Amino acid sequence: MLTKKDIRKAYLEKRLNLPDDVIATLNRELLGQCQLLDYSSFRMAHIFLPITDKKEADTHALVDWARGAYPALQWALSRSDMRNATMEHFLWTPDTVLVKNAYGIPEPSGGNLVLPAEMDLVFVPMLAFDKKGQRVGYGKGMYDRFLKQCAPTVTTVGLSLFDPVEAIADADNHDVPLDIVVTPQTIYYFKKS
């Protein structure tokens, strides 16, 4: 089994080496799979915006589609504080001003705060995931800490351009497994323990 460090390195390299036309195709297919999910019971969704230099899953198209298909669903974005690895969350409206942080992440410059407990759907970025719903991110643990602040009933959805690895050798109790992972080819559902 591979460790998070091994998986992180391999999958970031794998993603960065994908040609732009392949990334575009994968993102279109990913959107098609995301459109198969039922969003009607959710009120507040948290979404991440992609770091384009790292070829993260494009979430802009998902939100554009969902705003038309589910107009009552509100969206929140986070602003990260890398010094203490925490996140603040703000309502994402048409008036929200986005600014790229030092890592190339588009973030709200301010706005109406949204508490983690108010969110009932959270989309989670990742580099890879395993067959138990554990994910590998960039290694700061920010999303794991954020997800632990959410209500126990929150639905977590990971977006991945790749299929799962068999297992993550060093997954531990600090890691929050996902409920669902959407890939360009399929949707994986995991049971909460």
N, CA and C of each residue as an Amber inpcrd file, in Angstrom:
protein
   579
   0.8450000  -1.1970000   0.0000000   0.0000000   0.0000000   0.0000000
   0.8830000   1.2510000   0.0000000   0.3720000   2.2680000  -0.6480000
   1.1050000   3.5210000  -0.7380000   0.7020000   4.4690000   0.3930000
   1.6460000   5.3160000   0.7980000   1.3710000   6.3230000   1.8200000
   0.8140000   7.5810000   1.1510000   0.2690000   8.4820000   1.9860000
  -0.2460000   9.7500000   1.4690000   0.8320000  10.5060000   0.7030000
   2.0390000  10.5160000   1.2520000   3.1370000  11.2460000   0.6000000
   3.4000000  10.6790000  -0.7980000   3.4590000   9.3480000  -0.9140000
   3.6880000   8.7110000  -2.2190000   2.5510000   9.0150000  -3.1900000
   1.3190000   8.8890000  -2.6950000   0.1400000   9.1220000  -3.5380000
   0.0820000  10.5810000  -3.9580000   0.3260000  11.4810000  -3.0120000
   0.3030000  12.9230000  -3.2950000   1.2580000  13.2480000  -4.4380000
   2.4770000  12.7670000  -4.3330000   3.4970000  13.0490000  -5.3620000
   3.0870000  12.4460000  -6.7100000   2.6820000  11.1900000  -6.7100000
   2.3550000  10.4910000  -7.9650000   1.1430000  11.0940000  -8.6580000
   0.0950000  11.4210000  -7.8940000  -1.1380000  11.8980000  -8.5130000
  -1.0680000  13.3670000  -8.9230000  -0.2930000  14.1640000  -8.2040000
  -0.0960000  15.5470000  -8.6540000   0.6660000  15.5360000  -9.9740000
   1.7080000  14.7130000 -10.0450000   2.4840000  14.6000000 -11.2870000
   1.6170000  14.0610000 -12.4260000   0.8080000  13.0520000 -12.1220000
  -0.0870000  12.4620000 -13.1270000  -1.0580000  13.5070000 -13.6750000
  -1.6220000  14.3010000 -12.7730000  -2.5740000  15.3320000 -13.1940000
  -1.8880000  16.4320000 -13.9970000  -0.7310000  16.8810000 -13.5280000
  -0.0100000  17.9450000 -14.2270000   0.4380000  17.5270000 -15.6280000
   0.6330000  16.2280000 -15.8310000   1.0790000  15.7400000 -17.1340000
  -0.0600000  15.5010000 -18.1220000  -1.2990000  15.6830000 -17.6750000
  -2.4180000  15.5170000 -18.5980000  -2.4660000  16.7000000 -19.5710000
  -2.5940000  16.4270000 -20.8710000  -2.7170000  17.5240000 -21.8410000
  -4.0030000  18.3170000 -21.5990000  -4.0010000  19.5790000 -21.9840000
  -5.1470000  20.4550000 -21.7420000  -6.4370000  19.9200000 -22.3630000
  -6.3550000  19.3090000 -23.5440000  -7.5700000  18.7940000 -24.1730000
  -8.1350000  17.6030000 -23.3870000  -7.2690000  16.8030000 -22.7910000
  -7.7220000  15.6750000 -21.9600000  -8.3650000  16.2080000 -20.6810000
  -7.7540000  17.2120000 -20.0640000  -8.3290000  17.8410000 -18.8630000
  -9.7190000  18.3870000 -19.1770000  -9.8660000  19.0550000 -20.3220000
 -11.1640000  19.6180000 -20.7070000 -12.2080000  18.5130000 -20.8570000
 -11.8330000  17.4100000 -21.4930000 -12.7540000  16.2800000 -21.6570000
 -13.1250000  15.6780000 -20.3040000 -12.1380000  15.4640000 -19.4370000
 -12.4050000  14.9000000 -18.1100000 -13.3330000  15.8000000 -17.3030000
 -13.1300000  17.1100000 -17.3900000 -13.9900000  18.0420000 -16.6630000
 -15.4220000  18.0370000 -17.2010000 -15.6030000  17.9140000 -18.5110000
 -16.9590000  17.8070000 -19.0790000 -17.6410000  16.5290000 -18.5790000
 -16.9000000  15.4250000 -18.5790000 -17.4530000  14.1520000 -18.1010000
 -17.7500000  14.2040000 -16.6010000 -16.8750000  14.8690000 -15.8440000
 -17.0830000  15.0250000 -14.4000000 -18.3650000  15.8160000 -14.1400000
 -18.5740000  16.8970000 -14.8960000 -19.7920000  17.6730000 -14.7620000
 -21.0160000  16.8040000 -15.0630000 -20.9510000  15.9990000 -16.1100000
 -22.0610000  15.1050000 -16.4510000 -22.4050000  14.1620000 -15.3130000
 -21.3970000  13.6230000 -14.6370000 -21.6500000  12.7460000 -13.4850000
 -22.2320000  13.5380000 -12.3140000 -21.7070000  14.7470000 -12.0760000
 -22.2270000  15.5800000 -10.9800000 -23.6930000  15.9310000 -11.2020000
 -24.1040000  16.0580000 -12.4500000 -25.4910000  16.3910000 -12.7610000
 -26.4430000  15.2370000 -12.4450000 -25.9140000  14.0480000 -12.2260000
 -26.7430000  12.8930000 -11.8680000 -27.1220000  12.8760000 -10.3850000
 -26.4260000  13.6590000  -9.5710000 -26.7360000  13.7260000  -8.1400000
 -27.9980000  14.5610000  -7.9270000 -28.7280000  14.2710000  -6.8540000
 -29.9400000  15.0180000  -6.5170000 -29.5950000  16.0600000  -5.4490000
 -29.7240000  17.3280000  -5.7950000 -29.3820000  18.4260000  -4.8930000
 -30.6160000  19.0320000  -4.2220000 -31.7930000  18.4800000  -4.4600000
 -33.0420000  19.1220000  -4.0270000 -33.1990000  19.2390000  -2.5110000
 -32.5470000  18.4010000  -1.7360000 -32.7040000  18.4630000  -0.2750000
 -31.6820000  19.3760000   0.4000000 -30.7490000  19.9240000  -0.3680000
 -29.6850000  20.7530000   0.2180000 -30.0410000  22.2350000   0.1600000
 -29.6060000  22.9570000   1.1840000 -29.8510000  24.4050000   1.2580000
 -28.5820000  25.2190000   1.0700000 -27.4660000  24.7410000   1.6410000
 -26.2080000  25.4910000   1.5960000 -25.0680000  24.5430000   1.2210000
 -24.4460000  24.8260000   0.0890000 -23.3410000  23.9920000  -0.3950000
 -22.0350000  24.7660000  -0.3220000 -21.0070000  24.1080000   0.1590000
 -19.6510000  24.6740000   0.1240000 -18.9570000  24.1170000  -1.1100000
 -18.2710000  24.9860000  -1.8210000 -17.5360000  24.5680000  -3.0220000
 -16.1280000  25.1500000  -2.9580000 -15.1890000  24.4580000  -3.5320000
 -13.8360000  25.0020000  -3.6860000 -13.7040000  25.4800000  -5.1310000
 -12.9060000  26.5000000  -5.3360000 -12.6000000  26.9290000  -6.6990000
 -11.2200000  26.3900000  -7.0540000 -11.0290000  25.9680000  -8.2880000
  -9.8110000  25.2460000  -8.6410000  -8.5570000  26.1110000  -8.7030000
  -7.4510000  25.4790000  -8.3500000  -6.1330000  26.0570000  -8.6090000
  -5.7930000  25.6220000 -10.0360000  -5.9250000  26.5310000 -10.9720000
  -5.7730000  26.1570000 -12.3830000  -4.3660000  25.6690000 -12.7040000
  -3.3500000  26.2220000 -12.0250000  -1.9710000  25.7770000 -12.2730000
  -1.7590000  24.3170000 -11.8730000  -2.6140000  23.8020000 -10.9820000
  -2.4980000  22.4010000 -10.5460000  -3.5270000  21.5070000 -11.2230000
  -4.2420000  22.0740000 -12.1980000  -5.2240000  21.3260000 -12.9930000
  -6.2560000  20.6110000 -12.1260000  -6.7250000  21.3190000 -11.0920000
  -7.7780000  20.7710000 -10.2450000  -9.0900000  20.6950000 -11.0110000
  -9.9910000  19.8790000 -10.5230000 -11.3170000  19.7410000 -11.1330000
 -11.9720000  21.1140000 -11.2350000 -12.5450000  21.4070000 -12.3960000
 -13.1700000  22.6990000 -12.6430000 -14.5650000  22.7250000 -12.0360000
 -14.7240000  23.4950000 -10.9710000 -16.0070000  23.5560000 -10.2820000
 -16.8900000  24.7020000 -10.7780000 -16.3400000  25.5960000 -11.5780000
 -17.1330000  26.7270000 -12.0830000 -18.3550000  26.2420000 -12.8700000
 -18.1430000  25.2840000 -13.7630000 -19.2430000  24.7830000 -14.5960000
 -20.3140000  24.1030000 -13.7450000 -19.8960000  23.3990000 -12.6940000
 -20.8530000  22.7430000 -11.7980000 -21.7560000  23.7740000 -11.1320000
 -21.1700000  24.8430000 -10.6000000 -21.9590000  25.8650000  -9.9160000
 -22.8580000  26.5970000 -10.9140000 -22.3320000  26.9070000 -12.0920000
 -23.1560000  27.5700000 -13.1230000 -24.3870000  26.7190000 -13.4450000
 -24.1730000  25.4230000 -13.6420000 -25.2980000  24.5250000 -13.9390000
 -26.2730000  24.4520000 -12.7630000 -25.7330000  24.2520000 -11.5510000
 -26.5790000  24.0690000 -10.3660000 -27.3830000  25.3210000 -10.0450000
 -26.8240000  26.4850000 -10.2980000 -27.5680000  27.7250000 -10.0300000
 -28.8070000  27.8160000 -10.9150000 -28.7300000  27.2570000 -12.1130000
 -29.8990000  27.2220000 -12.9840000 -30.8630000  26.1070000 -12.6170000
 -30.3210000  24.9270000 -12.3190000 -31.1510000  23.7580000 -12.0380000
 -31.7390000  23.7660000 -10.6200000 -31.0230000  24.3410000  -9.6650000
 -31.4410000  24.3670000  -8.2520000 -31.2590000  25.7940000  -7.7120000
 -32.0790000  26.7330000  -8.1470000 -31.8670000  28.1390000  -7.7820000
 -31.9760000  28.4280000  -6.2930000 -32.6370000  27.5960000  -5.5220000
 -32.7560000  27.8310000  -4.0730000 -31.4770000  27.4470000  -3.3190000
 -30.6090000  26.6610000  -3.9400000 -29.3690000  26.2210000  -3.2890000
 -28.3910000  27.3810000  -3.2340000 -27.9300000  27.7010000  -2.0280000
 -26.9420000  28.7650000  -1.8480000 -25.5450000  28.1540000  -1.8060000
 -24.5430000  28.9830000  -2.1070000 -23.1740000  28.5070000  -2.2040000
 -22.2590000  29.3060000  -1.2870000 -21.3050000  28.6140000  -0.6950000
 -20.2980000  29.2470000   0.1580000 -18.9110000  28.9100000  -0.3720000
 -18.0100000  29.8670000  -0.2180000 -16.5930000  29.6950000  -0.5660000
 -15.7610000  29.9460000   0.6820000 -14.5730000  29.3710000   0.7070000
 -13.7090000  29.5780000   1.8670000 -12.5630000  30.5280000   1.5390000
 -12.0580000  31.1220000   2.6040000 -10.8150000  31.8970000   2.5400000
  -9.8940000  31.2560000   3.5620000  -8.7000000  30.9010000   3.1290000
  -7.7680000  30.1450000   3.9770000  -6.7890000  31.0620000   4.6850000
  -6.4610000  30.6710000   5.9050000  -5.3780000  31.3020000   6.6490000
  -4.3000000  30.2340000   6.7810000  -3.3030000  30.3180000   5.9170000
  -2.2640000  29.2770000   5.8640000  -1.3670000  29.2790000   7.1020000
  -1.3200000  30.4020000   7.8340000  -0.4570000  30.4480000   9.0290000
  -0.9360000  29.4720000  10.0900000  -2.2670000  29.3700000  10.2350000
  -2.7790000  28.4440000  11.2570000  -3.6550000  27.3420000  10.6540000
  -3.6160000  27.2100000   9.3110000  -4.3220000  26.1410000   8.5810000
  -5.8130000  26.0880000   8.9120000  -6.4450000  27.2760000   8.9100000
  -7.8800000  27.3440000   9.1510000  -8.5740000  27.9940000   7.9500000
  -9.8980000  27.8980000   7.9330000 -10.6890000  28.4590000   6.8510000
 -11.8620000  29.2370000   7.4240000 -12.1900000  30.3590000   6.7590000
 -13.4280000  31.0890000   7.0000000 -14.2810000  30.9070000   5.7570000
 -15.5960000  30.9560000   5.9230000 -16.4930000  30.6720000   4.8070000
 -17.4410000  31.8450000   4.5970000 -17.6690000  32.1690000   3.3200000
 -18.4950000  33.3120000   2.9670000 -19.5240000  32.9130000   1.9180000
 -20.6960000  33.5170000   2.0090000 -21.7270000  33.3120000   1.0100000
 -21.2080000  33.8060000  -0.3370000 -21.3850000  32.9850000  -1.3770000
 -20.9130000  33.3380000  -2.7210000 -22.1030000  33.8510000  -3.5240000
 -22.1200000  35.1380000  -3.7530000 -23.1750000  35.7840000  -4.5170000
 -22.5650000  36.3860000  -5.7840000 -23.4040000  36.8710000  -6.7120000
 -22.8590000  37.5210000  -7.9050000 -21.9820000  38.7390000  -7.5840000
 -22.1740000  39.3390000  -6.4000000 -21.3850000  40.5150000  -6.0150000
 -20.0830000  40.1660000  -5.3000000 -19.8460000  38.8990000  -5.0160000
 -18.6430000  38.5000000  -4.2800000 -17.3930000  38.7900000  -5.1080000
 -16.4590000  39.5050000  -4.4900000 -15.1750000  39.8040000  -5.1350000
 -14.2090000  38.6760000  -4.7980000 -13.6230000  38.0740000  -5.8440000
 -12.6630000  36.9860000  -5.6520000 -11.2500000  37.4970000  -5.8970000
 -10.3270000  37.0530000  -5.0410000  -8.9220000  37.4310000  -5.1390000
  -8.0990000  36.1600000  -5.0040000  -7.0930000  35.9810000  -5.8700000
  -6.2340000  34.7970000  -5.7530000  -5.2590000  34.9810000  -4.5980000
  -5.1640000  33.9380000  -3.7630000  -4.2020000  34.0000000  -2.6640000
  -2.8110000  33.6000000  -3.1710000  -1.8500000  33.5060000  -2.2710000
  -0.4670000  33.2040000  -2.6520000  -0.3080000  31.8340000  -3.3060000
  -1.2850000  30.9390000  -3.0990000  -1.2280000  29.5950000  -3.6730000
  -2.0320000  29.4840000  -4.9750000  -2.5820000  30.6070000  -5.4370000
  -3.3520000  30.5920000  -6.6760000  -4.8030000  30.1700000  -6.5030000
  -5.2840000  30.1740000  -5.2590000  -6.6690000  29.7830000  -4.9880000
  -7.5460000  31.0360000  -5.0200000  -8.5730000  31.0720000  -5.8840000
  -9.5000000  32.2040000  -5.8550000 -10.3370000  32.1490000  -4.5740000
 -10.3380000  33.2650000  -3.8220000 -11.0470000  33.3150000  -2.5430000
 -11.8660000  34.5970000  -2.4460000 -12.9350000  34.5710000  -1.6510000
 -13.7030000  35.8010000  -1.4360000 -12.8910000  36.7860000  -0.5980000
 -12.9700000  38.0640000  -0.9630000 -12.2490000  39.0700000  -0.1810000
 -12.9930000  39.4030000   1.1050000 -14.2420000  39.0030000   1.2020000
 -15.0680000  39.2450000   2.3800000 -16.5050000  38.9120000   2.0480000
 -17.4130000  39.3960000   2.8770000 -18.8300000  39.1420000   2.6280000
 -19.5260000  38.6090000   3.8590000 -20.6580000  37.9480000   3.6500000
 -21.4400000  37.3830000   4.7420000 -20.8610000  36.0400000   5.1710000
 -20.4850000  35.9500000   6.4470000 -19.9130000  34.7110000   6.9720000
 -20.9640000  33.5980000   7.0120000 -20.5140000  32.3840000   6.7040000
 -21.3490000  31.1890000   6.8100000 -20.6210000  30.2290000   7.7480000
 -21.3140000  29.7420000   8.7540000 -20.7160000  28.8130000   9.7070000
 -20.7000000  27.3990000   9.1320000 -19.6890000  26.5990000   9.4560000
 -19.6480000  25.2200000   8.9610000 -20.9260000  24.4430000   9.2760000
 -21.5270000  24.6760000  10.4360000 -22.7460000  23.9420000  10.8250000
 -23.9410000  24.2710000   9.9290000 -23.8720000  25.3750000   9.1910000
 -24.9660000  25.7600000   8.2970000 -24.9180000  25.0210000   6.9620000
 -23.8040000  24.3970000   6.6640000 -23.6260000  23.7400000   5.3720000
 -24.1130000  22.3020000   5.4350000 -24.9110000  21.9080000   4.4570000
 -25.3630000  20.5230000   4.4390000 -24.7720000  19.7300000   3.2770000
 -23.9780000  20.3930000   2.4470000 -23.2860000  19.7420000   1.3290000
 -21.9230000  20.4020000   1.1830000 -20.8680000  19.6010000   1.1500000
 -19.5190000  20.1350000   0.9940000 -18.8020000  19.3730000  -0.1130000
 -18.3540000  20.1190000  -1.1310000 -17.5010000  19.5530000  -2.1720000
 -16.0570000  19.7060000  -1.7270000 -15.3050000  18.6180000  -1.8290000
 -13.9610000  18.5570000  -1.2640000 -12.9310000  18.3220000  -2.3720000
 -11.8820000  19.1670000  -2.4200000 -10.8210000  18.9300000  -3.4040000
  -9.9420000  17.7640000  -2.9720000  -9.2460000  17.1770000  -3.9310000
  -8.3630000  16.0570000  -3.5920000  -7.3810000  15.7920000  -4.7230000
  -6.3530000  15.0670000  -4.3850000  -5.4330000  14.5410000  -5.3950000
  -5.8000000  13.1060000  -5.7390000  -6.2510000  12.3600000  -4.7330000
  -6.6050000  10.9500000  -4.9460000  -7.4890000  10.4920000  -3.7880000
  -8.0800000   9.3000000  -3.9550000  -8.9040000   8.7190000  -2.9020000
  -8.7830000   7.2040000  -2.9910000  -9.2290000   6.5250000  -1.9290000
  -9.1640000   5.0680000  -1.9500000 -10.5630000   4.4610000  -1.9200000
 -10.6310000   3.1500000  -1.9230000 -11.9030000   2.4360000  -2.0330000
 -12.7340000   2.4750000  -0.7600000 -12.2270000   3.1190000   0.2940000
 -12.9970000   3.3010000   1.5280000 -13.4850000   4.7430000   1.6740000
 -13.1660000   5.5900000   0.6980000 -13.5880000   6.9860000   0.7600000
 -12.6100000   7.9100000   1.4510000 -11.4290000   7.4010000   1.7890000
 -10.3850000   8.2680000   2.3430000  -9.7620000   9.0540000   1.1910000
  -9.3510000  10.2930000   1.4730000  -8.7820000  11.1250000   0.4220000
  -7.3760000  11.5770000   0.7640000  -6.6590000  11.9540000  -0.2790000
  -5.3480000  12.5750000  -0.1260000  -5.4510000  13.9630000  -0.7190000
  -5.1910000  14.9690000   0.1260000  -5.1480000  16.3530000  -0.3300000
  -3.7070000  16.8130000  -0.3890000  -3.5060000  18.0840000  -0.1120000
  -2.1480000  18.6430000  -0.1900000  -1.3770000  18.5080000   1.1190000
  -2.0090000  17.9730000   2.1590000  -1.2620000  17.6180000   3.3640000
  -1.3460000  18.5790000   4.5270000  -2.1390000  19.6270000   4.4460000
  -2.2340000  20.5750000   5.5600000  -3.3680000  20.2220000   6.5290000
  -4.2730000  19.3360000   6.1310000  -5.3600000  18.9090000   7.0100000
  -6.4740000  19.9260000   7.1740000  -6.4970000  20.9570000   6.3360000
  -7.4830000  22.0350000   6.4970000  -8.9130000  21.5450000   6.2900000
  -9.1310000  20.7250000   5.2680000 -10.4890000  20.2400000   5.0260000
 -10.9340000  19.2570000   6.0980000 -10.0210000  18.4310000   6.6040000
 -10.3970000  17.5130000   7.6820000 -10.8590000  18.2970000   8.9080000
 -10.1340000  19.3610000   9.2570000 -10.5420000  20.1820000  10.4120000
 -11.8880000  20.8680000  10.1300000 -12.0460000  21.3860000   8.9340000
 -13.3030000  22.0400000   8.5500000 -14.4710000  21.0530000   8.6140000
 -14.3100000  19.8700000   8.0530000 -15.4020000  18.8920000   8.0220000
 -15.8190000  18.4510000   9.4200000 -14.8790000  18.4390000  10.3590000
 -15.2100000  18.0770000  11.7380000 -16.0450000  19.1600000  12.4190000
 -16.0440000  20.3760000  11.8660000 -16.8530000  21.4700000  12.4040000
 -18.2800000  21.4580000  11.8370000 -18.4820000  20.7090000  10.7780000
 -19.8000000  20.6370000  10.1420000 -20.7210000  19.7220000  10.9570000
 -22.0140000  19.8280000  10.6850000 -22.9880000  18.9520000  11.3510000
 -22.7160000  17.4990000  10.9650000 -23.0110000  16.5480000  11.8370000
 -22.7850000  15.1310000  11.5130000 -23.5670000  14.6590000  10.2930000
 -24.6080000  15.3880000   9.9450000 -25.4580000  15.0050000   8.8060000
 -24.9710000  15.5720000   7.4760000 -23.8750000  16.3460000   7.4880000
 -23.3780000  16.9460000   6.2490000 -23.0340000  15.8490000   5.2370000
 -23.3100000  16.1160000   3.9730000 -22.9210000  15.2020000   2.8980000
 -21.6530000  15.7330000   2.2580000 -20.6300000  14.8860000   2.1980000
 -19.3530000  15.2900000   1.6180000 -19.1610000  14.6130000   0.2670000
 -18.7730000  15.4130000  -0.7160000 -18.6010000  14.9230000  -2.0780000
 -17.2100000  15.3190000  -2.5680000 -16.3900000  14.3310000  -2.8600000
 -15.0840000  14.5870000  -3.4350000 -15.1770000  14.5870000  -4.9510000
 -14.3410000  15.3830000  -5.5830000 -14.2670000  15.4380000  -7.0380000
 -12.8710000  15.0040000  -7.4580000 -12.8050000  13.9460000  -8.2510000
 -11.5120000  13.3950000  -8.6630000 -11.5090000  13.1300000 -10.1600000
 -10.3940000  13.4210000 -10.7870000 -10.2480000  13.1230000 -12.2140000
  -9.8180000  11.6790000 -12.4430000  -9.5030000  10.9630000 -11.3620000
  -8.9810000   9.6000000 -11.4690000  -9.7990000   8.6190000 -10.6260000
  -9.6940000   7.3550000 -10.9550000 -10.3180000   6.2880000 -10.1770000
  -9.5530000   6.0950000  -8.8630000 -10.1280000   5.3550000  -7.9080000
  -9.4810000   5.2060000  -6.6050000  -8.2430000   4.3230000  -6.6370000
  -7.3760000   4.5720000  -5.6540000  -6.2890000   3.6420000  -5.3640000
  -6.8900000   2.5760000  -4.4520000  -6.2190000   1.4680000  -4.2870000
  -6.7550000   0.3790000  -3.4630000  -6.9460000   0.8260000  -2.0120000
  -5.8850000   1.3750000  -1.4120000  -5.9500000   1.8050000  -0.0060000
  -4.8430000   2.8070000   0.2670000  -5.0840000   3.6710000   1.2420000
  -4.0800000   4.6240000   1.7100000  -3.4990000   4.0540000   2.9940000
  -2.2280000   3.7130000   2.9770000  -1.6070000   2.9820000   4.0870000
  -1.6530000   3.7410000   5.4020000  -1.4960000   5.0590000   5.3590000
  -1.3920000   5.8060000   6.6060000  -2.6190000   6.6810000   6.8930000
  -3.7930000   6.2870000   6.3960000  -5.0310000   6.9780000   6.7850000
  -5.2190000   6.7880000   8.2860000  -5.6530000   7.8470000   8.9870000
  -5.7940000   7.7320000  10.4400000  -7.0820000   8.3930000  10.9250000
  -7.2420000   8.4680000  12.2420000  -8.4720000   8.9910000  12.8500000
  -8.6930000  10.4740000  12.5910000  -7.6520000  11.2150000  12.2300000
  -7.8030000  12.6380000  11.9280000  -8.4140000  12.8490000  10.5430000
  -8.3450000  11.8430000   9.6960000  -8.8610000  11.9420000   8.3340000
 -10.3720000  11.6990000   8.3330000 -11.0910000  12.5640000   7.6290000
 -12.5430000  12.4280000   7.5360000 -12.8680000  11.7790000   6.1920000
 -13.3990000  10.5450000   6.2120000 -13.7420000   9.8950000   4.9390000
 -14.9250000  10.5920000   4.2670000 -14.9800000  10.4730000   2.9680000
 -16.0270000  11.1040000   2.1740000 -17.2410000  10.2020000   2.0520000
 -18.3990000  10.8200000   1.8080000 -19.6250000  10.0650000   1.5690000
 -19.7250000   9.6270000   0.1200000 -19.3030000  10.5030000  -0.7710000
 -19.4270000  10.2890000  -2.2120000 -18.1700000  10.8130000  -2.8820000
 -17.7150000  10.1310000  -3.9190000 -16.6830000  10.6910000  -4.7990000
 -17.1690000  10.5510000  -6.2270000 -17.1060000  11.6700000  -6.9380000
 -17.5100000  11.7000000  -8.3380000 -16.2560000  11.7380000  -9.1960000
 -16.1980000  10.8530000 -10.1750000 -15.1130000  10.8460000 -11.1540000
 -15.7430000  11.0340000 -12.5380000 -14.9410000  11.2370000 -13.5630000
 -15.5180000  11.3850000 -14.9060000 -16.2980000  10.1500000 -15.3680000
 -15.9860000   8.9760000 -14.8210000 -16.6260000   7.7430000 -15.2870000
 -17.7560000   7.2440000 -14.4000000 -17.7110000   7.5590000 -13.1000000
 -18.6880000   6.9490000 -12.1950000 -18.8360000   7.7560000 -10.9060000
 -19.7940000   7.3590000 -10.0970000 -20.0030000   7.9360000  -8.7730000
 -19.8180000   6.8300000  -7.7450000 -18.9420000   7.0510000  -6.7860000
 -18.6850000   6.0820000  -5.7190000 -19.4060000   6.5520000  -4.4560000
 -20.1250000   5.6250000  -3.8140000 -20.8410000   5.9300000  -2.5600000
 -20.1770000   5.1290000  -1.4390000 -19.9580000   5.8010000  -0.3210000
 -19.3360000   5.1850000   0.8500000 -20.2850000   5.3270000   2.0310000
 -20.3560000   4.3150000   2.8720000 -21.2230000   4.3570000   4.0480000
 -20.5140000   5.1050000   5.1640000 -21.2880000   5.9130000   5.8860000
 -20.7490000   6.5500000   7.0880000 -20.6870000   5.5170000   8.1930000
 -19.6080000   5.5770000   8.9760000 -19.4910000   4.5940000  10.0660000
 -20.1030000   5.1240000  11.3280000
